[in-house]
Amino acid sequence: MSATASTNGTSPAARKKANPAGAVATWADERLGLATATKKQIRKVFPDHWSFMLGEIALWSFVVLLLTGVFLTLWFKPSMGEVVYNGSYDQLRGIEMSEAYASTLHISFDVRGGLLMRQMHHWAAMLFIAAMLVHLMRVFLTGAFRKPRELNWLIGGLLLLLGILEGFAGYSLPDDLLSGTGLRIADGLVKATPVLGSYMSFFMFGGEFPGDVIIPRLYIAHVLLIPGLLIALIGAHMLLLVFHKHTQWPGPGRTEQNVVGYPMMPVYAAKAGGFFFIVFGVIALMGGLMTINPVWRFGPYNPAEVTAGSQPDWYMGIAEGLLRIMPGWETHIFGITISWNVFLPGQIAPIALLGVVLAYPFIEQWVTGDKREHHLLQRPRNAPTRTAFLAAMISLYGLLWAAGGNDIIATTFKLNLNHITYFMRAAIFVIPPLVFILAKRWCISLQRHDNDVLLHGYETGIIMRDAEGGYSERHLPISEDRAYTLTARQRDVVYTGANGTDANGVSAPKARLDRLRAKASHAWFADNVQKPTAEKLEEGHHHAELEHDHQAPLEGHAADGHQFDGHHDVDGETLRH
């Protein structure tokens, strides 16, 4: 008698049908080792804080740029060849224009969904650069660029630069009067280069401006070269983020050696995916409801014309402002004219600014001497000099941005254009230092307040009366979690410098540089308020307990003069007395 395998004792067992997806995954894993490589990463922990979403806004905006950009490339013609427009827009019908401008009008009025895609693409570009800039400021304020993340800071700075160049190239492609004005400014910046300027301009435009090759060249840079670099740098940025692990805000259970948060799969991946659709939806709403770059209003580019009140996209505002307020300085030497009024604000200042941004982590590391690894973020108040420096730079940015629209300000508010220009020339040297001083003093005041809260507790609003009839406000100790957060910072050490001479009185090598570092360290840290020591904390708590034992609440009156009914709610807790 033969036996038959069965699962229920009556019917023979059937072979389970293979899962095609599982078979494909097994086949790929046996050849590529994907499971081993990704098993650890899909359980990688990411902290949960709203400020970390700024980088994701930039990432998802870039994805929207890629998607909408692919759509636009199907109809855009990057040619400066002359054609006569016979499309749907009546006001320009019969006018000669470049194929680039004509195809832009065709996308806007004759391609289904074309105008929506154009405007989504432009808004996504604006959001991409804005999110990168704000993300960079968040990293700067919190010290997230410190070791071991200096390389990622450099990558972030280059991403911002490439994003601005990519935006300028895309802004110039429609070949309308406004974008042509921007190209004319770019031509002037290139020609301001001493000795080589005219040759560089001829090479870029393929002859005298505007030539007939600049649009095709910008198109190749816009859809191929710069996006390729952006994708490569974003990939490197993300790989380094995973390798170094994410920074986190100080708090209970969080140290320099761990990460507290949610795993990538499934929690963080689901949140990131949902956030992508939020960003996509917001950009779609902006593209559908908010007009941007209406090229049909400007008309085709004509080198003999300039659009009245022309303004570049916002991220080019500071360069525009520098150009407008720079005095007309020129130098004539050996038959060569050096136009400092264009060369300084158009080339030297942006390169110097980029150099300072990229070198900042190394400058701060040299001044502070801090070469330890950091995975906990700093509260901005605990780095007063750095925070004040960023505040000063933001004020400078705002002033230059306003200076870039001095003509609009003059016509809107009926002001004298020259007076606005003179004011801006002085303001960029006066206001940022004042903002620096104010922001630094503000941060130091907040540090003192944190120490007072640690030593004496928080203000309850309850008035106490002692045996002698004196009045004071009752304080209660803060929670252990908050105390941990306030004390989770390292004390600053001012570098005093080594002895500048040896036993024979001979100056030591690099003595001057060492003295410079000591002065910089003193300026950096000297005014900072350090967190209290454990002894001071114990003494403060003991003193507070003694005070509370000898005081009684004054019934019926609070600190602000209002009456209370015997209980007072502070930070969600009900205090009875």
Disulfide bonds with the S-S distance in Angstrom:
none
